[in-house]
Amino acid sequence: MTATNTKSIDLNPRFRGDKRLLRASNMGSSVAVIIPTFNEAESIGLVVAAVPRDIVDRVIVADGGSSDGTRERAQAVGAEVIAVGRGYGLACLSGAQAAADANILVYMDGDGADDPAAIAALIAPIKSDDCDFVIASRAGGHREPGSMAWHQLLAGRLIGALIGLLYGARYTDMCALRAIRRDTLLKLGMREMTYGWNLEMQMRAARMHLRLCELAVDYRCRIGGQSKVAGSLSGSLKAGARILSTFARIALERS
């Protein structure tokens, strides 16, 4: 399945960004794809192999202690593997730190639900210096039956509406698939080391009035294994609690 729906939506047209964070497109566009993993052996090989290497310079798998052969399978198909402690956000930050020579970072999950074919469309607005942060929206694209639960779609819409009330930028999703300039990410001051990472990035980017856009993408069912978040009631409750606490913490921070 390819990302056939590539409509890009400017989330924050009133703001044109902090000029200190903007970079001209001729400053280079080395791209690193960062994939946080924990026991994704069934899917990680196919995911890494499908990354378009004609536009991606490095694929970094940030592994949180897998015991099922995830690291070995990722290395076998050409990924760089770094060992990090447990925590989704920690893996994302560690991957960004490891990609010191990259200009653009792309984040995606290792379960096979995100389509690597969408990477080209994600990084294009950053390369052309039209956007600072591009996030994929599963809500706007075609979703394979069973790939997302209704409450996941609802949560993305509700959180997006609340962010809109706070900062003027209304997201429709908290999808893991996203692209951002590395120097911009490091200036956001990310602190959330668990499942609140994606939301924190979106809130901080909106609060800093970065040039934001959403890209509608297709979404498919995971290749194998069970979701750490949506795969069980306890996982969903823990992730939901973390997302709510992250929202409250950042909303109450002084700008």
DRENVEX-367406 format. One record per residue: residue number from 1; residue in three letters; x, y, z of N, C-alpha, C in turn. Coordinates in Angstrom, 1 decimal, padded with zeros to 4 digits. Layout:
# residues N
(NUM 'ALA' (X Y Z) (X Y Z) (X Y Z)),
...
***
This chain:
# residues 255
(1 'MET' (000.8 -001.2 000.0) (000.0 000.0 000.0) (000.9 001.2 000.0)),
(2 'THR' (000.6 002.2 -000.9) (001.4 003.4 -000.9) (000.6 004.6 -000.4)),
(3 'ALA' (001.3 005.6 -000.1) (000.6 006.8 000.5) (000.1 007.6 -000.7)),
(4 'THR' (-001.1 007.2 -001.2) (-001.6 007.9 -002.4) (-002.3 009.2 -002.1)),
(5 'ASN' (-002.8 009.4 -000.9) (-003.4 010.6 -000.5) (-002.3 011.5 000.2)),
(6 'THR' (-001.8 012.5 -000.6) (-000.7 013.3 000.0) (-001.1 014.8 000.0)),
(7 'LYS' (-002.3 015.0 000.4) (-002.8 016.4 000.6) (-002.1 017.0 001.8)),
(8 'SER' (-001.5 018.2 001.6) (-000.8 018.8 002.7) (-001.6 020.0 003.2)),
(9 'ILE' (-001.8 020.1 004.5) (-002.6 021.1 005.1) (-001.7 022.0 006.0)),
(10 'ASP' (-001.7 023.3 005.8) (-001.0 024.2 006.7) (-001.7 024.4 008.0)),
(11 'LEU' (-001.1 023.9 009.1) (-001.8 024.0 010.3) (-001.8 025.3 011.0)),
(12 'ASN' (-000.9 026.2 010.7) (-000.7 027.4 011.4) (-000.4 028.6 010.5)),
(13 'PRO' (-001.4 028.9 009.6) (-001.1 029.9 008.6) (-000.8 031.3 009.1)),
(14 'ARG' (-001.3 031.5 010.3) (-001.1 032.9 010.9) (000.3 033.2 011.3)),
(15 'PHE' (001.1 032.1 011.6) (002.4 032.3 012.0) (003.4 031.7 011.0)),
(16 'ARG' (004.5 032.4 010.8) (005.5 032.0 009.8) (006.7 031.5 010.5)),
(17 'GLY' (006.7 031.3 011.8) (007.9 030.7 012.5) (008.9 031.6 013.0)),
(18 'ASP' (009.6 031.1 014.0) (010.8 031.8 014.6) (011.9 031.8 013.5)),
(19 'LYS' (012.3 033.0 013.1) (013.2 033.1 012.0) (014.6 032.5 012.4)),
(20 'ARG' (014.9 032.4 013.7) (016.1 031.8 014.1) (016.1 030.3 013.8)),
(21 'LEU' (015.0 029.7 013.7) (014.9 028.3 013.4) (014.8 027.9 012.0)),
(22 'LEU' (014.6 028.9 011.1) (014.4 028.6 009.7) (015.7 028.4 009.0)),
(23 'ARG' (015.8 027.5 008.1) (017.0 027.2 007.3) (016.7 027.2 005.9)),
(24 'ALA' (017.6 027.8 005.1) (017.4 027.8 003.6) (017.6 026.4 003.1)),
(25 'SER' (016.9 026.1 002.0) (016.9 024.7 001.5) (018.3 024.3 000.9)),
(26 'ASN' (019.1 025.3 000.7) (020.4 024.9 000.1) (021.5 024.6 001.1)),
(27 'MET' (021.0 024.5 002.4) (022.0 024.1 003.5) (022.2 022.6 003.6)),
(28 'GLY' (021.6 021.9 002.7) (021.7 020.4 002.7) (020.5 019.7 003.2)),
(29 'SER' (020.4 018.4 002.9) (019.2 017.7 003.3) (019.5 016.2 003.6)),
(30 'SER' (020.5 016.0 004.3) (020.8 014.6 004.7) (019.7 014.1 005.6)),
(31 'VAL' (019.2 012.9 005.3) (018.0 012.4 006.0) (018.3 011.2 006.8)),
(32 'ALA' (017.9 011.1 008.0) (018.0 009.9 008.8) (016.6 009.5 009.3)),
(33 'VAL' (016.3 008.3 009.1) (015.0 007.7 009.6) (015.3 007.0 010.9)),
(34 'ILE' (014.5 007.3 011.9) (014.7 006.8 013.3) (013.5 005.9 013.6)),
(35 'ILE' (013.8 004.7 014.0) (012.7 003.7 014.3) (012.9 003.2 015.7)),
(36 'PRO' (012.1 003.6 016.6) (012.1 003.0 018.0) (011.5 001.6 018.0)),
(37 'THR' (012.2 000.7 018.6) (011.7 -000.7 018.6) (011.8 -001.3 020.0)),
(38 'PHE' (010.9 -002.3 020.2) (010.9 -003.2 021.4) (010.2 -004.4 020.9)),
(39 'ASN' (010.9 -005.5 020.7) (010.4 -006.8 020.2) (009.5 -006.7 019.0)),
(40 'GLU' (010.2 -006.2 017.9) (009.5 -006.1 016.6) (010.1 -007.0 015.5)),
(41 'ALA' (010.6 -008.2 015.9) (011.3 -009.1 015.0) (010.5 -009.5 013.8)),
(42 'GLU' (009.2 -009.6 014.0) (008.4 -010.1 012.9) (008.3 -009.1 011.8)),
(43 'SER' (008.5 -007.8 012.1) (008.3 -006.8 011.1) (009.5 -005.9 010.7)),
(44 'ILE' (010.4 -005.8 011.6) (011.5 -004.8 011.4) (012.3 -005.0 010.2)),
(45 'GLY' (012.6 -006.2 009.8) (013.3 -006.4 008.6) (012.6 -005.9 007.3)),
(46 'LEU' (011.3 -006.1 007.2) (010.6 -005.7 006.1) (010.5 -004.1 006.1)),
(47 'VAL' (010.3 -003.6 007.3) (010.2 -002.1 007.4) (011.5 -001.4 006.9)),
(48 'VAL' (012.6 -001.9 007.5) (013.9 -001.3 007.1) (014.2 -001.5 005.6)),
(49 'ALA' (013.9 -002.6 005.1) (014.2 -002.9 003.7) (013.3 -002.0 002.8)),
(50 'ALA' (012.2 -001.6 003.2) (011.3 -000.8 002.4) (011.6 000.7 002.4)),
(51 'VAL' (012.5 001.1 003.3) (012.8 002.5 003.4) (013.5 002.9 002.1)),
(52 'PRO' (013.1 004.0 001.4) (013.7 004.4 000.1) (015.1 005.0 000.3)),
(53 'ARG' (016.1 004.2 000.1) (017.5 004.6 000.3) (018.0 005.6 -000.7)),
(54 'ASP' (017.3 005.8 -001.8) (017.7 006.9 -002.7) (017.5 008.3 -002.1)),
(55 'ILE' (016.7 008.4 -001.1) (016.5 009.7 -000.5) (016.8 009.7 001.0)),
(56 'VAL' (017.1 008.5 001.6) (017.4 008.4 003.0) (018.8 007.9 003.1)),
(57 'ASP' (019.6 008.7 003.9) (021.0 008.4 004.1) (021.3 007.4 005.2)),
(58 'ARG' (020.5 007.4 006.3) (020.8 006.5 007.4) (019.4 006.0 007.9)),
(59 'VAL' (019.4 004.8 008.3) (018.3 004.2 009.1) (018.8 003.8 010.4)),
(60 'ILE' (018.3 004.4 011.5) (018.7 004.1 012.8) (017.6 003.5 013.6)),
(61 'VAL' (017.8 002.3 014.1) (016.9 001.5 014.9) (017.3 001.7 016.4)),
(62 'ALA' (016.5 002.4 017.1) (016.8 002.7 018.5) (016.0 001.7 019.4)),
(63 'ASP' (016.8 000.7 019.8) (016.1 -000.5 020.4) (016.1 -000.4 021.9)),
(64 'GLY' (014.9 -000.7 022.5) (014.8 -000.6 024.0) (014.9 -001.9 024.7)),
(65 'GLY' (015.8 -002.8 024.2) (016.1 -004.0 024.9) (015.3 -005.2 024.4)),
(66 'SER' (015.1 -005.3 023.1) (014.4 -006.4 022.5) (015.1 -007.8 022.8)),
(67 'SER' (014.3 -008.8 023.0) (014.9 -010.1 023.3) (014.5 -011.1 022.2)),
(68 'ASP' (013.9 -010.7 021.1) (013.4 -011.6 020.1) (014.1 -011.6 018.8)),
(69 'GLY' (015.3 -010.9 018.8) (016.1 -010.9 017.6) (015.8 -009.6 016.7)),
(70 'THR' (015.1 -008.7 017.3) (014.9 -007.4 016.5) (016.1 -006.8 016.0)),
(71 'ARG' (017.1 -006.6 016.9) (018.4 -005.9 016.6) (019.1 -006.6 015.4)),
(72 'GLU' (019.2 -007.9 015.5) (019.9 -008.7 014.5) (019.3 -008.6 013.2)),
(73 'ARG' (017.9 -008.7 013.2) (017.2 -008.6 011.9) (017.3 -007.2 011.3)),
(74 'ALA' (017.3 -006.2 012.1) (017.5 -004.8 011.6) (018.9 -004.7 011.0)),
(75 'GLN' (019.9 -005.2 011.6) (021.3 -005.0 011.1) (021.4 -005.8 009.8)),
(76 'ALA' (020.8 -006.9 009.7) (020.9 -007.8 008.6) (020.4 -007.1 007.3)),
(77 'VAL' (019.5 -006.1 007.4) (019.1 -005.5 006.2) (019.6 -004.0 006.1)),
(78 'GLY' (020.6 -003.7 006.9) (021.4 -002.5 006.7) (021.1 -001.4 007.6)),
(79 'ALA' (020.3 -001.6 008.7) (020.1 -000.5 009.7) (021.2 -000.4 010.7)),
(80 'GLU' (021.4 000.8 011.2) (022.3 001.0 012.3) (021.5 000.8 013.6)),
(81 'VAL' (022.0 000.0 014.5) (021.2 -000.3 015.7) (021.9 000.3 016.9)),
(82 'ILE' (021.2 001.1 017.7) (021.7 001.6 019.0) (020.9 001.0 020.1)),
(83 'ALA' (021.5 000.7 021.2) (020.8 000.1 022.4) (020.5 001.3 023.3)),
(84 'VAL' (019.2 001.4 023.7) (018.8 002.5 024.6) (018.0 001.9 025.7)),
(85 'GLY' (017.7 002.6 026.7) (016.9 002.1 027.8) (015.4 002.1 027.4)),
(86 'ARG' (014.6 001.5 028.2) (013.2 001.5 027.9) (012.6 002.9 028.0)),
(87 'GLY' (011.7 003.1 027.0) (011.0 004.3 026.9) (010.9 004.8 025.5)),
(88 'TYR' (009.7 005.0 025.0) (009.6 005.4 023.6) (010.3 006.8 023.3)),
(89 'GLY' (010.0 007.7 024.2) (010.6 009.0 024.0) (012.2 009.0 024.1)),
(90 'LEU' (012.6 008.2 025.0) (014.1 008.0 025.2) (014.7 007.5 023.9)),
(91 'ALA' (014.0 006.5 023.3) (014.5 006.0 022.0) (014.5 007.1 020.9)),
(92 'CYS' (013.5 007.9 020.9) (013.4 008.9 019.9) (014.5 010.0 020.1)),
(93 'LEU' (014.7 010.4 021.3) (015.8 011.3 021.6) (017.2 010.7 021.3)),
(94 'SER' (017.4 009.5 021.7) (018.7 008.9 021.5) (019.0 008.7 020.0)),
(95 'GLY' (017.9 008.5 019.2) (018.1 008.4 017.8) (018.5 009.7 017.2)),
(96 'ALA' (017.9 010.8 017.7) (018.2 012.1 017.2) (019.7 012.5 017.5)),
(97 'GLN' (020.1 012.1 018.7) (021.5 012.4 019.2) (022.5 011.6 018.3)),
(98 'ALA' (022.1 010.4 018.0) (023.0 009.5 017.2) (023.1 010.0 015.7)),
(99 'ALA' (022.1 010.7 015.2) (022.1 011.2 013.8) (022.7 012.6 013.7)),
(100 'ALA' (023.9 012.7 014.3) (024.5 014.1 014.4) (024.8 014.7 013.0)),
(101 'ASP' (024.9 013.9 012.0) (025.2 014.4 010.6) (024.0 014.6 009.8)),
(102 'ALA' (022.8 014.4 010.3) (021.6 014.5 009.5) (021.0 015.9 009.7)),
(103 'ASN' (020.4 016.4 008.6) (019.7 017.7 008.6) (018.2 017.5 008.9)),
(104 'ILE' (017.7 016.4 008.4) (016.3 016.1 008.6) (016.1 014.7 009.2)),
(105 'LEU' (015.2 014.7 010.2) (014.9 013.4 010.9) (013.5 013.0 010.5)),
(106 'VAL' (013.3 011.7 010.2) (012.0 011.1 010.0) (011.8 010.1 011.1)),
(107 'TYR' (010.7 010.1 011.8) (010.3 009.1 012.8) (009.2 008.2 012.2)),
(108 'MET' (009.3 006.9 012.5) (008.3 006.0 012.1) (008.3 004.8 013.0)),
(109 'ASP' (007.2 004.1 013.1) (007.2 002.9 013.9) (007.8 001.7 013.2)),
(110 'GLY' (008.1 000.7 014.0) (008.8 -000.5 013.4) (007.8 -001.7 013.2)),
(111 'ASP' (006.5 -001.4 013.3) (005.6 -002.6 013.3) (005.0 -002.8 011.9)),
(112 'GLY' (005.4 -001.9 010.9) (005.0 -002.1 009.5) (003.7 -001.4 009.2)),
(113 'ALA' (003.0 -000.7 010.1) (001.8 000.0 009.9) (002.1 001.3 009.1)),
(114 'ASP' (003.2 002.0 009.4) (003.5 003.2 008.6) (004.1 002.8 007.3)),
(115 'ASP' (003.7 003.5 006.2) (004.2 003.2 004.9) (005.5 004.0 004.6)),
(116 'PRO' (006.6 003.4 004.4) (007.9 004.1 004.1) (007.8 004.9 002.8)),
(117 'ALA' (006.8 004.5 001.9) (006.7 005.3 000.7) (006.2 006.7 000.9)),
(118 'ALA' (005.7 007.0 002.1) (005.3 008.4 002.4) (006.5 009.3 002.8)),
(119 'ILE' (007.6 008.7 003.0) (008.8 009.5 003.4) (009.1 010.7 002.5)),
(120 'ALA' (009.1 010.4 001.2) (009.4 011.4 000.2) (008.5 012.6 000.3)),
(121 'ALA' (007.2 012.4 000.5) (006.2 013.5 000.6) (006.4 014.2 001.9)),
(122 'LEU' (006.8 013.5 003.0) (007.0 014.1 004.3) (008.1 015.1 004.3)),
(123 'ILE' (009.2 014.7 003.7) (010.4 015.6 003.7) (010.4 016.7 002.7)),
(124 'ALA' (009.6 016.6 001.7) (009.6 017.6 000.6) (009.3 019.0 001.1)),
(125 'PRO' (008.3 019.2 001.9) (008.1 020.6 002.4) (009.2 021.2 003.2)),
(126 'ILE' (010.0 020.3 003.9) (011.1 020.8 004.7) (012.3 021.1 003.8)),
(127 'LYS' (012.5 020.2 002.8) (013.6 020.5 001.8) (013.4 021.8 001.1)),
(128 'SER' (012.1 022.1 000.8) (011.8 023.3 000.0) (011.7 024.5 000.9)),
(129 'ASP' (011.9 024.3 002.2) (011.8 025.4 003.2) (010.4 026.0 003.3)),
(130 'ASP' (009.4 025.2 003.1) (008.0 025.6 003.2) (007.4 025.3 004.6)),
(131 'CYS' (008.0 024.3 005.3) (007.5 023.8 006.6) (008.7 023.5 007.5)),
(132 'ASP' (008.5 023.6 008.8) (009.5 023.2 009.7) (009.3 021.8 010.3)),
(133 'PHE' (008.0 021.4 010.3) (007.6 020.2 011.0) (006.4 019.7 010.2)),
(134 'VAL' (006.5 018.4 009.7) (005.5 017.8 008.9) (005.0 016.5 009.6)),
(135 'ILE' (003.8 016.4 009.9) (003.3 015.2 010.6) (002.2 014.5 009.7)),
(136 'ALA' (002.3 013.2 009.6) (001.4 012.4 008.9) (000.0 012.3 009.6)),
(137 'SER' (-001.1 012.3 008.9) (-002.4 012.2 009.5) (-003.1 010.9 008.9)),
(138 'ARG' (-003.3 010.0 009.8) (-004.0 008.8 009.4) (-005.5 009.1 009.3)),
(139 'ALA' (-006.0 010.1 010.0) (-007.4 010.5 009.9) (-007.7 011.0 008.5)),
(140 'GLY' (-006.8 011.6 007.8) (-007.1 012.1 006.5) (-006.9 011.2 005.4)),
(141 'GLY' (-006.3 010.0 005.6) (-006.0 009.1 004.5) (-006.9 007.8 004.6)),
(142 'HIS' (-006.5 006.9 003.7) (-007.3 005.6 003.8) (-006.7 004.7 004.8)),
(143 'ARG' (-007.5 004.1 005.6) (-007.1 003.2 006.7) (-007.5 001.8 006.4)),
(144 'GLU' (-006.6 000.9 006.4) (-006.9 -000.5 006.3) (-007.8 -001.0 007.4)),
(145 'PRO' (-008.9 -001.8 007.1) (-009.8 -002.2 008.2) (-009.0 -002.9 009.3)),
(146 'GLY' (-009.3 -002.4 010.5) (-008.6 -003.0 011.7) (-007.3 -002.4 012.1)),
(147 'SER' (-006.9 -001.4 011.3) (-005.6 -000.8 011.6) (-005.6 000.2 012.7)),
(148 'MET' (-006.8 000.9 012.9) (-007.0 001.8 014.0) (-008.3 001.7 014.6)),
(149 'ALA' (-008.4 001.8 016.0) (-009.6 001.8 016.7) (-010.3 003.1 016.7)),
(150 'TRP' (-011.6 003.2 016.9) (-012.3 004.5 016.8) (-011.8 005.4 017.9)),
(151 'HIS' (-011.4 004.8 019.0) (-011.0 005.7 020.1) (-009.7 006.4 019.8)),
(152 'GLN' (-008.8 005.7 019.0) (-007.6 006.4 018.6) (-007.8 007.6 017.7)),
(153 'LEU' (-008.8 007.4 016.8) (-009.1 008.5 015.9) (-009.7 009.7 016.7)),
(154 'LEU' (-010.6 009.3 017.6) (-011.3 010.3 018.4) (-010.3 011.1 019.3)),
(155 'ALA' (-009.3 010.3 019.9) (-008.3 011.0 020.8) (-007.5 012.0 020.0)),
(156 'GLY' (-007.1 011.6 018.8) (-006.3 012.5 017.9) (-007.0 013.8 017.6)),
(157 'ARG' (-008.3 013.7 017.3) (-009.1 014.8 017.0) (-009.3 015.7 018.3)),
(158 'LEU' (-009.6 015.1 019.4) (-009.8 015.9 020.6) (-008.6 016.6 021.1)),
(159 'ILE' (-007.5 015.9 021.1) (-006.2 016.5 021.5) (-005.8 017.6 020.6)),
(160 'GLY' (-006.1 017.4 019.3) (-005.8 018.4 018.3) (-006.6 019.6 018.5)),
(161 'ALA' (-007.9 019.5 018.8) (-008.7 020.6 019.1) (-008.3 021.4 020.3)),
(162 'LEU' (-007.8 020.7 021.3) (-007.4 021.4 022.5) (-006.1 022.2 022.2)),
(163 'ILE' (-005.2 021.6 021.5) (-004.0 022.3 021.1) (-004.3 023.5 020.3)),
(164 'GLY' (-005.4 023.4 019.4) (-005.8 024.5 018.7) (-006.3 025.7 019.5)),
(165 'LEU' (-007.0 025.3 020.6) (-007.5 026.4 021.5) (-006.3 027.1 022.2)),
(166 'LEU' (-005.3 026.3 022.5) (-004.1 026.8 023.3) (-003.2 027.7 022.4)),
(167 'TYR' (-002.9 027.1 021.2) (-001.9 027.7 020.4) (-002.3 028.1 019.0)),
(168 'GLY' (-003.5 027.7 018.5) (-003.9 028.1 017.2) (-003.6 027.1 016.1)),
(169 'ALA' (-002.9 026.0 016.4) (-002.6 025.0 015.4) (-003.4 023.8 015.7)),
(170 'ARG' (-004.3 023.3 014.9) (-005.2 022.2 015.1) (-004.8 021.0 014.4)),
(171 'TYR' (-004.2 020.0 015.1) (-003.8 018.7 014.5) (-005.1 017.8 014.4)),
(172 'THR' (-004.9 016.8 013.6) (-006.0 015.8 013.6) (-005.5 014.4 014.0)),
(173 'ASP' (-004.2 014.3 014.3) (-003.7 012.9 014.7) (-002.4 013.1 015.5)),
(174 'MET' (-002.0 012.0 016.2) (-000.7 012.0 016.9) (000.1 010.9 016.3)),
(175 'CYS' (000.1 010.7 015.0) (000.8 009.7 014.3) (002.3 009.7 014.6)),
(176 'ALA' (002.9 008.5 014.7) (004.4 008.5 014.9) (005.1 008.9 013.7)),
(177 'LEU' (004.6 008.8 012.5) (005.2 009.1 011.2) (005.3 010.6 011.1)),
(178 'ARG' (006.5 011.2 011.1) (006.7 012.7 011.1) (008.1 013.0 010.7)),
(179 'ALA' (008.3 014.2 010.2) (009.6 014.7 009.8) (009.8 016.1 010.4)),
(180 'ILE' (011.1 016.4 010.7) (011.5 017.7 011.3) (012.9 017.9 011.1)),
(181 'ARG' (013.4 019.1 011.0) (014.8 019.4 011.0) (015.4 019.0 012.3)),
(182 'ARG' (016.6 018.5 012.3) (017.2 018.0 013.5) (017.5 019.2 014.5)),
(183 'ASP' (018.0 020.3 013.9) (018.3 021.4 014.8) (017.1 022.0 015.4)),
(184 'THR' (016.0 022.0 014.7) (014.7 022.4 015.2) (014.2 021.6 016.4)),
(185 'LEU' (014.3 020.2 016.2) (013.9 019.3 017.2) (014.7 019.6 018.5)),
(186 'LEU' (016.0 019.7 018.4) (016.8 019.9 019.6) (016.5 021.2 020.3)),
(187 'LYS' (016.0 022.2 019.6) (015.6 023.4 020.2) (014.2 023.4 020.9)),
(188 'LEU' (013.5 022.3 020.7) (012.2 022.3 021.3) (012.2 022.0 022.8)),
(189 'GLY' (013.3 021.5 023.3) (013.5 021.2 024.8) (012.6 020.0 025.2)),
(190 'MET' (012.7 018.9 024.4) (011.9 017.7 024.7) (012.3 017.1 026.0)),
(191 'ARG' (011.3 016.7 026.8) (011.6 016.1 028.1) (010.9 014.8 028.3)),
(192 'GLU' (009.8 014.5 027.6) (009.0 013.3 027.8) (009.7 012.1 027.2)),
(193 'MET' (010.0 011.2 028.1) (010.8 010.0 027.6) (009.9 008.7 027.4)),
(194 'THR' (008.6 008.9 027.5) (007.7 007.7 027.3) (006.8 008.0 026.1)),
(195 'TYR' (005.5 007.5 026.2) (004.6 007.6 025.1) (004.0 009.0 024.9)),
(196 'GLY' (004.4 009.9 025.8) (003.9 011.3 025.6) (004.8 012.1 024.6)),
(197 'TRP' (005.9 011.5 024.1) (006.8 012.2 023.2) (006.2 012.8 022.0)),
(198 'ASN' (005.3 012.1 021.3) (004.7 012.6 020.1) (003.9 013.9 020.4)),
(199 'LEU' (003.1 013.8 021.5) (002.2 014.9 021.8) (003.1 016.1 022.3)),
(200 'GLU' (004.1 015.8 023.1) (005.0 016.9 023.5) (005.6 017.6 022.3)),
(201 'MET' (006.1 016.9 021.3) (006.6 017.5 020.1) (005.6 018.4 019.4)),
(202 'GLN' (004.4 017.9 019.3) (003.4 018.7 018.6) (003.0 020.0 019.4)),
(203 'MET' (002.9 019.8 020.7) (002.6 021.0 021.5) (003.7 022.1 021.5)),
(204 'ARG' (004.9 021.6 021.6) (006.0 022.6 021.7) (006.2 023.2 020.3)),
(205 'ALA' (006.0 022.5 019.2) (006.1 023.0 017.9) (005.1 024.1 017.7)),
(206 'ALA' (003.8 023.8 018.1) (002.7 024.8 018.0) (003.0 026.0 018.8)),
(207 'ARG' (003.5 025.8 020.0) (003.7 026.9 020.9) (004.8 027.8 020.4)),
(208 'MET' (005.8 027.3 019.7) (006.9 028.1 019.2) (006.5 028.7 017.8)),
(209 'HIS' (005.3 028.4 017.4) (004.8 029.0 016.1) (005.7 028.6 014.9)),
(210 'LEU' (006.1 027.3 014.9) (006.8 026.8 013.8) (005.8 026.7 012.6)),
(211 'ARG' (006.3 026.6 011.4) (005.5 026.4 010.2) (005.2 024.9 010.2)),
(212 'LEU' (003.9 024.6 010.4) (003.5 023.2 010.6) (002.5 022.8 009.5)),
(213 'CYS' (002.6 021.5 009.1) (001.6 021.0 008.1) (001.4 019.5 008.4)),
(214 'GLU' (000.2 019.1 008.0) (-000.2 017.7 008.1) (-000.2 017.1 006.7)),
(215 'LEU' (000.1 015.9 006.6) (000.1 015.2 005.3) (-000.8 013.9 005.4)),
(216 'ALA' (-001.9 013.9 004.7) (-002.8 012.7 004.8) (-002.1 011.5 004.2)),
(217 'VAL' (-002.0 010.4 004.9) (-001.4 009.2 004.5) (-002.3 008.0 004.7)),
(218 'ASP' (-002.0 007.0 003.9) (-002.7 005.7 004.1) (-002.0 005.0 005.3)),
(219 'TYR' (-002.8 004.1 005.9) (-002.3 003.4 007.1) (-002.8 002.0 007.0)),
(220 'ARG' (-002.0 001.0 007.4) (-002.3 -000.4 007.3) (-002.1 -001.1 008.6)),
(221 'CYS' (-002.6 -002.3 008.7) (-002.4 -003.1 009.9) (-001.0 -003.5 010.1)),
(222 'ARG' (-000.6 -003.6 011.4) (000.8 -004.0 011.7) (001.1 -005.4 011.1)),
(223 'ILE' (002.3 -005.6 010.8) (002.7 -006.9 010.2) (002.6 -008.0 011.1)),
(224 'GLY' (003.1 -007.8 012.4) (003.0 -008.9 013.3) (003.2 -008.4 014.7)),
(225 'GLY' (003.0 -009.3 015.7) (003.1 -008.9 017.1) (001.9 -008.1 017.6)),
(226 'GLN' (002.0 -007.7 018.8) (000.9 -006.9 019.5) (001.4 -005.5 019.8)),
(227 'SER' (000.5 -004.6 019.6) (000.8 -003.2 019.9) (001.0 -003.0 021.4)),
(228 'LYS' (002.1 -002.3 021.7) (002.4 -002.0 023.2) (001.4 -001.1 023.8)),
(229 'VAL' (000.6 -000.3 022.9) (-000.3 000.7 023.4) (-001.7 000.1 023.3)),
(230 'ALA' (-002.2 -000.1 022.0) (-003.5 -000.5 021.7) (-003.8 -002.0 021.8)),
(231 'GLY' (-002.7 -002.8 022.0) (-002.9 -004.2 022.1) (-003.5 -004.8 023.3)),
(232 'SER' (-003.6 -004.0 024.4) (-004.2 -004.4 025.6) (-004.8 -003.3 026.3)),
(233 'LEU' (-005.8 -003.6 027.2) (-006.5 -002.6 028.0) (-005.5 -001.8 028.9)),
(234 'SER' (-004.6 -002.6 029.6) (-003.7 -001.9 030.5) (-002.7 -001.0 029.7)),
(235 'GLY' (-002.3 -001.5 028.5) (-001.4 -000.6 027.7) (-002.1 000.6 027.3)),
(236 'SER' (-003.3 000.5 026.9) (-004.1 001.7 026.4) (-004.3 002.7 027.6)),
(237 'LEU' (-004.6 002.1 028.8) (-004.8 003.0 029.9) (-003.5 003.7 030.3)),
(238 'LYS' (-002.4 003.0 030.3) (-001.2 003.6 030.7) (-000.8 004.7 029.7)),
(239 'ALA' (-000.9 004.4 028.4) (-000.5 005.4 027.4) (-001.5 006.6 027.5)),
(240 'GLY' (-002.8 006.3 027.7) (-003.7 007.4 027.8) (-003.4 008.3 029.0)),
(241 'ALA' (-003.1 007.7 030.1) (-002.7 008.5 031.3) (-001.5 009.3 031.1)),
(242 'ARG' (-000.5 008.8 030.4) (000.8 009.5 030.1) (000.5 010.7 029.2)),
(243 'ILE' (-000.3 010.4 028.2) (-000.7 011.5 027.2) (-001.4 012.6 027.9)),
(244 'LEU' (-002.3 012.3 028.8) (-003.0 013.4 029.5) (-002.1 014.1 030.4)),
(245 'SER' (-001.2 013.4 031.1) (-000.3 014.1 032.0) (000.7 015.0 031.3)),
(246 'THR' (001.1 014.5 030.1) (002.0 015.3 029.3) (001.3 016.6 028.8)),
(247 'PHE' (000.0 016.4 028.4) (-000.7 017.6 027.9) (-000.8 018.6 029.0)),
(248 'ALA' (-001.2 018.2 030.2) (-001.4 019.1 031.3) (000.0 019.8 031.7)),
(249 'ARG' (001.0 019.0 031.7) (002.3 019.6 032.1) (002.8 020.7 031.1)),
(250 'ILE' (002.6 020.4 029.8) (003.1 021.4 028.9) (002.2 022.6 028.8)),
(251 'ALA' (000.9 022.3 028.9) (-000.1 023.4 028.9) (000.1 024.4 030.0)),
(252 'LEU' (000.6 023.9 031.2) (000.8 024.7 032.3) (002.2 025.4 032.4)),
(253 'GLU' (003.1 024.9 031.5) (004.4 025.5 031.5) (004.4 027.0 031.1)),
(254 'ARG' (005.3 027.7 031.6) (005.4 029.1 031.1) (006.1 029.1 029.8)),
(255 'SER' (005.6 029.9 028.9) (006.2 029.9 027.5) (007.6 030.4 027.5)),
***
